[in-house]
Every structure is written in structure tokens, then in C-alpha cells.
Amino acid sequence: MLHVLNSDATLRVFQRACLPGDVLVWRDILVEGPAAPPAVRAPYLAERLGIDAQENVAGRQEEAAALEGSADHDEVVLWFERDLFCAVNLWFLLDWSAARDGAAPPLSLVFPDEVPGVGDFRGLGTLEPERLPSSSRAARTSRTRRARSDAGSGRLGRARTRGASSRCSPSRRRRSPSSARRSAAISRASPRSSAA
């Protein structure tokens, strides 16, 4: 299972929740700049947001490679929220999956409007770790074997991918040997820094 997360804030909660599977954090800012390949978008983002253009392009390429490796997973779980940043990235992922013409794994969507036991839900990254599994069960309403989308194209953001957090005890990790091999392969293709 590959979890595609919407932010580093969600990653921090996710690591403490010890959910099984590999993780890809989505960091591209698809709501900014031209809808173009990374090499075209990077100068625009560098000028307006002060990011390093070469680092940005390298991050997009590494993330694209990690996403292409998702075919080895039995499922991809998309963790996004109800805002423009997440919506545009979600559209991109649905379009990416549809373009694989049956080669992409099944998708599930965690897209909560509210979370049981949380009075004022303000995002996945604000939850306590024990709320993520219940949020996942409650919000995975969009399970499909083949996602179809009319969304336009875009490019991916730099990702940090890894399996369950090292803070989890082995009994809580619940990872299969094949999942551990995939995690190691994805981690080698991903940057180690969290800058984005």
C-alpha cells in the first residue's frame, strides 16, 4: 500500500500513527504558475517564491519516479483535504491514474470534511495520531478500481517516502516483506531533506 499525503504536517502525524505501508508526500504547488513540465514551471516558481529551480526540478523528477513505482503496490491511498491546494493535486493524481489505462493500482481517497471526536477539524496535519485510522475508515469513500478524471495535467512535487515510523514497535508496523522491499526501493529514489 502506498499512502500519498498532502503535506509534511500530515506526514508527522502519520509517522506517529504507525499505519502500514509506504508514504509519498506531495509537495508541488500546482495552484501556482503555468501548467507545464517541471523545467518550465521551476523558473516561474523560483522568481515568485524564492525556491531553487534546479532543486525543484530534481524533486519533481524523483517524485515522478516514486509515483511510477506505485504499480508494485496493491493500493494507493490519497490523503487530501477540502481546499484548492489539495483539490488541484488530487485532480492531477486522478488524471495520472486514468492515463495508466489499467496499469495503476486501485485508488482509495481519504478526504474528510469532519473527523469523529474532533469538534473543529482543521486538517489532517492537526489530528492526534490515534485519529488517523478512524479518519481513514470513515473517509475512504472513493474506492475504485479505475479512477477517471477530466483534470488537466500538472507535475509532481518533491516527496519524502518511507515505510512506518521508526518509533513504531515491530508488532505495530504490520508490513509484509514485499512492502519492506518496496519501501527501501522508493526511499532510495527520494530526497532525504524535508525542505520544500
Residue frames as qw, qx, qy, qz and C-alpha x, y, z in Angstrom:
[[0.000, 0.890, 0.456, 0.000, 0.00, 0.00, 0.00],
 [0.393, 0.164, 0.000, 0.905, 1.23, 3.48, -0.90],
 [0.114, -0.826, -0.460, 0.305, -0.11, 6.48, 1.02],
 [0.345, 0.429, 0.163, 0.819, 0.10, 9.81, -0.83],
 [0.297, -0.656, -0.479, 0.502, -0.05, 12.58, 1.78],
 [0.216, 0.890, 0.290, 0.279, -0.93, 16.22, 1.26],
 [0.003, -0.901, 0.240, -0.361, 1.77, 17.78, 3.48],
 [0.425, 0.313, -0.694, 0.489, 4.68, 17.43, 5.85],
 [0.405, -0.297, 0.431, -0.749, 2.30, 18.25, 8.71],
 [0.912, -0.016, -0.052, -0.406, 0.24, 15.18, 7.82],
 [0.717, 0.338, -0.579, 0.192, 3.46, 13.16, 7.49],
 [0.021, 0.401, -0.661, 0.634, 4.44, 13.98, 11.09],
 [0.689, -0.139, 0.346, -0.622, 1.07, 12.76, 12.39],
 [0.894, 0.247, -0.275, -0.254, 1.13, 9.76, 10.04],
 [0.483, 0.418, -0.706, 0.306, 4.54, 8.60, 11.26],
 [0.212, -0.263, 0.677, -0.654, 3.33, 8.65, 14.87],
 [0.787, 0.032, 0.117, -0.605, 0.14, 6.74, 13.93],
 [0.321, -0.321, 0.886, 0.089, 2.18, 3.73, 12.71],
 [0.798, 0.409, 0.196, -0.398, -0.10, 2.91, 9.78],
 [0.708, -0.100, 0.600, 0.358, 1.32, 0.22, 7.48],
 [0.621, 0.693, 0.318, 0.183, 2.58, 1.00, 4.01],
 [0.526, 0.036, 0.135, 0.839, 4.90, 3.31, 2.12],
 [0.003, -0.850, -0.335, 0.408, 4.49, 7.09, 2.07],
 [0.421, 0.327, 0.309, 0.787, 4.83, 9.72, -0.65],
 [0.069, -0.697, -0.345, 0.625, 4.41, 13.37, 0.41],
 [0.408, 0.677, 0.439, 0.426, 3.00, 15.65, -2.28],
 [0.364, -0.585, -0.129, 0.713, 4.83, 18.98, -2.28],
 [0.263, 0.230, 0.427, 0.834, 4.39, 20.59, -5.69],
 [0.146, 0.501, 0.345, -0.780, 2.45, 23.83, -5.72],
 [0.288, 0.314, 0.760, 0.490, 0.27, 23.09, -8.73],
 [0.063, 0.861, 0.491, -0.118, -2.01, 26.06, -7.98],
 [0.134, -0.844, 0.181, 0.487, 0.90, 28.43, -8.81],
 [0.147, -0.507, 0.632, 0.568, 2.44, 29.07, -12.20],
 [0.566, 0.342, -0.459, -0.594, 1.97, 27.60, -15.64],
 [0.901, -0.015, 0.391, -0.189, 0.56, 24.12, -16.19],
 [0.577, 0.690, -0.435, -0.038, 3.78, 22.88, -17.73],
 [0.880, 0.020, -0.382, 0.281, 6.62, 20.40, -17.20],
 [0.631, -0.673, -0.139, 0.360, 8.87, 20.99, -14.15],
 [0.563, -0.052, 0.179, 0.805, 11.69, 22.56, -16.17],
 [0.047, 0.558, 0.355, 0.749, 9.24, 25.22, -17.44],
 [0.486, -0.776, -0.348, -0.200, 7.49, 25.77, -14.09],
 [0.726, -0.361, -0.246, 0.531, 10.64, 25.95, -11.94],
 [0.334, 0.181, 0.006, 0.925, 11.91, 29.36, -13.14],
 [0.315, -0.608, -0.306, -0.662, 8.47, 30.87, -12.55],
 [0.732, -0.600, -0.323, 0.003, 8.31, 29.40, -9.02],
 [0.672, -0.122, -0.179, 0.708, 11.91, 30.43, -8.30],
 [0.142, 0.372, 0.090, 0.913, 11.24, 34.03, -9.28],
 [0.437, -0.566, -0.226, -0.661, 7.97, 34.36, -7.36],
 [0.818, -0.532, -0.147, -0.162, 8.53, 32.08, -4.37],
 [0.113, -0.814, 0.548, -0.156, 12.29, 32.14, -3.95],
 [0.924, -0.163, 0.345, -0.012, 12.82, 28.40, -4.39],
 [0.230, -0.512, 0.699, 0.445, 15.89, 26.84, -6.01],
 [0.706, 0.423, -0.195, -0.533, 14.87, 25.98, -9.60],
 [0.452, 0.375, -0.806, -0.072, 17.31, 23.06, -10.05],
 [0.122, -0.073, 0.876, -0.462, 16.33, 21.56, -6.71],
 [0.608, 0.267, 0.295, -0.687, 12.67, 21.93, -7.65],
 [0.689, 0.409, -0.446, -0.399, 13.11, 20.11, -10.97],
 [0.279, 0.285, -0.903, 0.157, 15.13, 17.32, -9.31],
 [0.322, 0.030, 0.722, -0.612, 12.44, 16.93, -6.67],
 [0.710, 0.326, 0.043, -0.623, 9.70, 16.67, -9.28],
 [0.599, 0.402, -0.660, -0.209, 11.66, 14.03, -11.20],
 [0.088, 0.186, -0.915, 0.348, 12.34, 11.96, -8.08],
 [0.486, 0.150, 0.538, -0.672, 8.71, 12.17, -7.05],
 [0.717, 0.374, -0.249, -0.533, 7.52, 11.15, -10.53],
 [0.439, 0.323, -0.838, -0.001, 9.80, 8.11, -10.37],
 [0.143, -0.036, 0.838, -0.525, 8.41, 7.16, -6.96],
 [0.624, 0.271, 0.256, -0.687, 4.84, 7.52, -8.22],
 [0.650, 0.383, -0.545, -0.365, 5.61, 5.36, -11.25],
 [0.214, 0.229, -0.921, 0.230, 6.80, 2.70, -8.78],
 [0.524, -0.051, 0.460, -0.715, 3.31, 2.59, -7.25],
 [0.753, 0.182, -0.447, -0.447, 2.39, -0.14, -9.74],
 [0.440, 0.169, -0.849, 0.238, 4.08, -2.56, -7.33],
 [0.212, -0.036, 0.624, -0.751, 1.57, -1.70, -4.60],
 [0.018, 0.389, 0.917, 0.083, -1.83, -3.31, -4.12],
 [0.057, -0.865, -0.496, -0.048, -3.48, 0.06, -3.44],
 [0.291, 0.233, -0.107, 0.922, -2.78, 3.79, -3.41],
 [0.239, -0.755, -0.574, 0.211, -4.48, 5.78, -0.65],
 [0.231, 0.509, 0.091, 0.824, -4.78, 9.51, -1.34],
 [0.362, -0.608, -0.518, 0.481, -4.91, 11.72, 1.81],
 [0.177, 0.308, 0.187, 0.916, -6.19, 15.17, 0.87],
 [0.003, 0.473, 0.554, -0.685, -8.31, 17.96, 2.30],
 [0.269, 0.755, 0.581, 0.144, -11.07, 20.22, 1.01],
 [0.094, -0.824, 0.072, 0.554, -9.06, 23.21, -0.16],
 [0.589, 0.766, -0.147, -0.213, -7.74, 24.46, -3.51],
 [0.012, -0.660, 0.749, 0.059, -4.16, 23.24, -2.99],
 [0.470, -0.091, 0.870, -0.119, -5.35, 19.69, -2.26],
 [0.695, 0.528, 0.366, -0.322, -8.05, 19.73, -4.95],
 [0.472, 0.766, -0.367, -0.238, -5.59, 20.60, -7.74],
 [0.062, -0.491, 0.869, -0.009, -3.12, 17.94, -6.59],
 [0.586, 0.129, 0.752, -0.275, -5.92, 15.40, -6.28],
 [0.681, 0.647, 0.078, -0.334, -7.10, 16.17, -9.82],
 [0.267, 0.694, -0.651, -0.155, -3.56, 15.64, -11.04],
 [0.280, -0.266, 0.913, -0.133, -3.35, 12.24, -9.32],
 [0.678, 0.360, 0.551, -0.327, -6.71, 11.11, -10.68],
 [0.586, 0.736, -0.198, -0.276, -5.64, 12.14, -14.16],
 [0.035, 0.593, -0.803, -0.040, -2.29, 10.36, -13.70],
 [0.490, -0.036, 0.844, -0.214, -4.10, 7.17, -12.64],
 [0.698, 0.545, 0.318, -0.339, -6.60, 7.32, -15.51],
 [0.422, 0.761, -0.427, -0.245, -3.76, 7.79, -18.01],
 [0.241, -0.423, 0.873, -0.002, -2.23, 4.49, -16.86],
 [0.692, 0.169, -0.423, -0.561, -5.10, 2.67, -18.61],
 [0.939, -0.203, -0.191, -0.203, -5.46, -0.10, -16.05],
 [0.705, 0.277, -0.484, 0.438, -1.79, -0.28, -15.01],
 [0.085, -0.481, 0.440, -0.754, -2.15, 1.82, -11.84],
 [0.190, -0.187, -0.910, 0.316, -3.23, 0.14, -8.61],
 [0.235, -0.731, -0.603, -0.216, -6.71, 0.76, -7.16],
 [0.096, 0.382, -0.229, 0.890, -7.20, 4.14, -5.50],
 [0.366, -0.669, -0.627, 0.161, -8.80, 4.99, -2.19],
 [0.105, 0.604, -0.005, 0.790, -9.47, 8.52, -1.02],
 [0.393, -0.546, -0.539, 0.507, -9.26, 9.95, 2.49],
 [0.086, 0.403, 0.233, 0.881, -10.98, 13.32, 2.07],
 [0.256, -0.520, -0.734, 0.355, -12.57, 14.18, 5.42],
 [0.106, -0.693, -0.219, -0.679, -14.96, 17.04, 5.93],
 [0.511, -0.651, 0.300, -0.474, -15.07, 16.21, 9.63],
 [0.462, 0.221, -0.833, 0.211, -13.48, 13.65, 11.91],
 [0.692, -0.558, -0.414, -0.196, -15.44, 11.86, 14.67],
 [0.708, -0.524, -0.254, 0.399, -14.40, 13.18, 18.07],
 [0.398, -0.077, 0.070, 0.911, -12.81, 16.34, 16.64],
 [0.119, 0.751, 0.496, -0.419, -15.03, 19.36, 17.15],
 [0.263, 0.897, -0.089, -0.343, -13.27, 21.85, 14.88],
 [0.843, 0.077, 0.375, 0.377, -11.45, 19.81, 12.22],
 [0.107, 0.919, -0.179, -0.336, -8.71, 21.98, 10.68],
 [0.526, 0.653, -0.527, -0.137, -6.76, 19.48, 8.60],
 [0.952, -0.016, -0.298, 0.062, -5.11, 16.07, 8.66],
 [0.535, 0.373, -0.438, 0.618, -1.86, 17.55, 9.99],
 [0.263, -0.501, 0.321, -0.760, -3.64, 18.85, 13.10],
 [0.866, -0.281, -0.250, -0.330, -5.01, 15.48, 14.21],
 [0.517, -0.536, 0.650, -0.150, -3.72, 13.35, 17.04],
 [0.144, 0.337, -0.883, -0.294, -2.18, 10.14, 15.62],
 [0.247, 0.176, 0.927, -0.221, -4.96, 7.92, 17.00],
 [0.477, 0.575, 0.284, -0.601, -7.49, 9.87, 14.89],
 [0.236, 0.483, -0.616, -0.575, -5.89, 8.97, 11.53],
 [0.031, 0.042, 0.987, 0.155, -7.01, 5.32, 11.42],
 [0.244, 0.561, 0.706, -0.358, -10.61, 6.28, 12.28],
 [0.263, 0.677, -0.112, -0.678, -10.43, 9.12, 9.77],
 [0.079, 0.306, -0.824, -0.470, -9.20, 6.66, 7.18],
 [0.114, 0.277, 0.954, -0.016, -12.04, 4.20, 7.80],
 [0.222, 0.671, 0.504, -0.497, -14.67, 6.95, 7.85],
 [0.227, 0.752, -0.136, -0.603, -13.44, 8.88, 4.83],
 [0.160, -0.245, 0.828, 0.479, -12.31, 6.19, 2.39],
 [0.568, 0.473, 0.485, -0.467, -15.46, 6.62, 0.37],
 [0.545, 0.713, -0.215, -0.385, -13.97, 6.78, -3.07],
 [0.514, -0.299, 0.776, 0.209, -12.50, 3.30, -3.58],
 [0.723, 0.588, -0.005, -0.363, -12.32, 2.44, -7.22],
 [0.836, -0.016, 0.424, 0.349, -10.51, 0.00, -9.49],
 [0.479, 0.310, 0.351, 0.742, -10.12, 2.62, -12.16],
 [0.052, -0.694, -0.262, 0.668, -10.23, 6.34, -11.44],
 [0.408, 0.555, 0.462, 0.559, -11.40, 8.51, -14.29],
 [0.207, -0.708, -0.194, 0.647, -10.81, 12.22, -14.40],
 [0.463, 0.782, 0.264, 0.322, -11.12, 15.14, -16.74],
 [0.390, -0.846, 0.072, 0.356, -8.48, 17.02, -14.75],
 [0.480, 0.835, -0.263, 0.062, -5.73, 18.81, -16.62],
 [0.860, 0.077, -0.295, 0.410, -2.11, 17.81, -16.40],
 [0.260, -0.918, 0.244, -0.171, 0.48, 19.12, -13.97],
 [0.599, 0.399, -0.625, 0.303, 3.70, 17.98, -12.36],
 [0.778, -0.471, -0.402, 0.102, 4.56, 16.37, -9.09],
 [0.176, -0.892, 0.288, -0.300, 6.30, 17.83, -6.07],
 [0.279, 0.452, -0.786, 0.315, 9.30, 16.64, -4.09],
 [0.841, -0.376, -0.217, -0.323, 8.47, 13.73, -1.86],
 [0.100, -0.461, 0.827, -0.305, 9.91, 12.02, 1.14],
 [0.851, -0.071, -0.343, -0.391, 8.88, 8.40, 1.13],
 [0.057, 0.344, -0.877, 0.330, 9.32, 5.78, 3.75],
 [0.517, -0.315, -0.783, -0.141, 7.51, 2.99, 5.48],
 [0.558, -0.747, -0.352, -0.083, 6.18, 3.05, 9.01],
 [0.091, -0.880, 0.309, -0.349, 7.88, 5.31, 11.51],
 [0.535, 0.263, -0.714, 0.368, 10.88, 4.02, 13.43],
 [0.278, -0.304, 0.509, -0.756, 9.02, 5.00, 16.60],
 [0.849, -0.073, -0.112, -0.511, 6.57, 2.16, 15.97],
 [0.553, -0.358, 0.748, -0.078, 7.18, -1.18, 17.59],
 [0.077, 0.196, -0.866, -0.454, 7.68, -4.07, 15.11],
 [0.144, 0.358, 0.914, -0.124, 4.36, -5.58, 16.15],
 [0.253, 0.709, 0.360, -0.552, 2.53, -2.36, 15.20],
 [0.025, 0.480, -0.494, -0.724, 4.16, -1.96, 11.80],
 [0.708, 0.352, 0.568, -0.228, 2.24, -4.83, 10.13],
 [0.383, 0.709, -0.393, -0.443, 4.36, -4.65, 6.97],
 [0.972, 0.167, 0.164, 0.018, 4.86, -7.57, 4.66],
 [0.638, -0.326, 0.395, 0.575, 8.38, -8.45, 3.43],
 [0.450, 0.484, 0.480, 0.577, 7.43, -7.26, -0.07],
 [0.086, -0.961, -0.225, -0.139, 6.27, -3.94, 1.41],
 [0.545, -0.720, 0.203, 0.379, 9.63, -3.54, 3.15],
 [0.605, 0.035, 0.484, 0.631, 11.46, -4.15, -0.16],
 [0.235, 0.754, 0.425, 0.442, 9.27, -1.59, -1.95],
 [0.314, -0.940, -0.094, 0.094, 9.84, 0.93, 0.85],
 [0.606, -0.475, 0.328, 0.547, 13.60, 0.54, 0.55],
 [0.486, 0.308, 0.525, 0.627, 13.45, 0.97, -3.23],
 [0.038, 0.886, 0.356, 0.294, 11.22, 4.05, -3.01],
 [0.458, -0.845, 0.012, 0.275, 13.38, 5.60, -0.29],
 [0.613, -0.193, 0.384, 0.663, 16.47, 5.28, -2.49],
 [0.308, 0.503, 0.503, 0.632, 14.64, 7.25, -5.19],
 [0.198, -0.897, -0.343, -0.196, 13.55, 10.02, -2.82],
 [0.217, 0.638, -0.332, 0.660, 15.31, 13.01, -1.34],
 [0.544, -0.274, -0.663, 0.434, 16.23, 12.90, 2.35],
 [0.073, -0.020, -0.270, 0.960, 15.67, 16.55, 3.16],
 [0.072, 0.633, 0.748, -0.188, 12.30, 17.91, 4.18],
 [0.001, 0.452, -0.057, -0.890, 12.77, 21.30, 2.55],
 [0.280, 0.464, 0.754, 0.372, 10.02, 22.15, 0.12]]
